[in-house]
Amino acid sequence: MLTIINAFFINLCILFTLFTISFLPFRNRPRLTPQSPLKGRVLLGVQTGLIALLLLGNALPLEGVLIDLRAIPIMLGVLFGGWVSGAVAGIILLTGRFFIVLLTDGSMFGLYLAVATMVLLVASTSILRKRMDNTRPTLLIFITISIAIFGSAIYAALPLNLFYPVLIVYTLMSYGGACAAYRLLLELRRHFENVQHQQQLARTDALTGIANRRLLNEAMANLTVEAEEYALILVDIDHFKRVNDTYGHDVGDDVLRELGMLLVNESNERHLVGRFGGEEFLIVMPHANREEVSRLAESIREKVSTFPFETSAGTLHITVSLGACHSNDIEIDSVLKHADEALYHAKESGRNRFILAS
């Protein structure tokens, strides 16, 4: 009995360790479902199939059959990836089981049982998965099915004095291991999603929802490495203090939010638009020539001047001044400085205008 418990305990340790390690490459990918792209479901099948194969390599050999917890990763594959993941995992496992027979002169009876149980298990759970979701109760139903199928197989292969202790330990370890593995995967997913969320918050302006100064600085630091030519456009709201003094800061915040979205919509998706500070915005333009800079800046200036900004105080109209600088083989700090100087001259020249530093 102790030998049986020890064998299953080793299987559990392998299962948890491999799930933790194999999850890491997929931590930034969307959650998998049976409707996910085929590539992701196949990769999940490969992952769970290899884990099942390693569990098989540490199985308990009894009367020509190998007894282990291979059903847990297979069932988790079906649970999250549907029949595709289950089929891929099953094929990998049975291929490994076939080579074990060839290399060790093992019992063909054990191989036949493995094929029959795996086909029946993947087929039955895949059909059920179409009508059920990926919750713990579904997994427990899958494990119950696997216990019934594998229990029947070992009943046919083992004498009764071995069958009962093996079935008891297998049942307990299957339910406990499946629940623990499911909880482990959920906690890992929650952890990495929380990390991603915190990283996003650290790089996003809380008011406008666009890039903050930190992300803008990172983007500018990468410009000289990633782009042969680039440009920066500074955008500043004209007389913004009057808006705050007249209508209050809540209305000023409304204007900032709407302007941020307007700048994003007017810009190309390869550009990065962010709030640089106060009422000042910055557009980072990699791979941009001077004509593109002027065209975008003038388009923004004209659009803002006629755009109705809907605020809690009603519709407002504002204008912006813009200053820009093209790289022209100078350092990024100089580009930003020249853009700032161009913005200052636009303000001094009467506002609601754009100046490109020469």
Secondary structure, 3 states (H helix, E strand, C coil): CHHHHHHHHHHHHHHHHHHHHHHHHHCCCCCCCCCCCHHHHHHHHHHHHHHHHHHHHCCEEECCEEECCCHHHHHHHHHHHHHHHHHHHHHHHHHHHHHHHHHHCCCHHHHHHHHHHHHHHHHHHHHHHCCCCCCHHHHHHHHHHHHHHHHHHHHHHCCHHHHHHHHHHHHHHHHHHHHHHHHHHHHHHHHHHHHHHHHHHHCECCCCCCECHHHHHHHHHHHHHHCCCEEEEEEEECCHHHHHHHHCHHHHHHHHHHHHHHHHHHCCCCCEEEEEECCEEEEEEECCCHHHHHHHHHHHHHHHHHCCEEECCEEECCCEEEEEEECCCCCHHHHHHHHHHHHHHHHHCCCCCEEECC
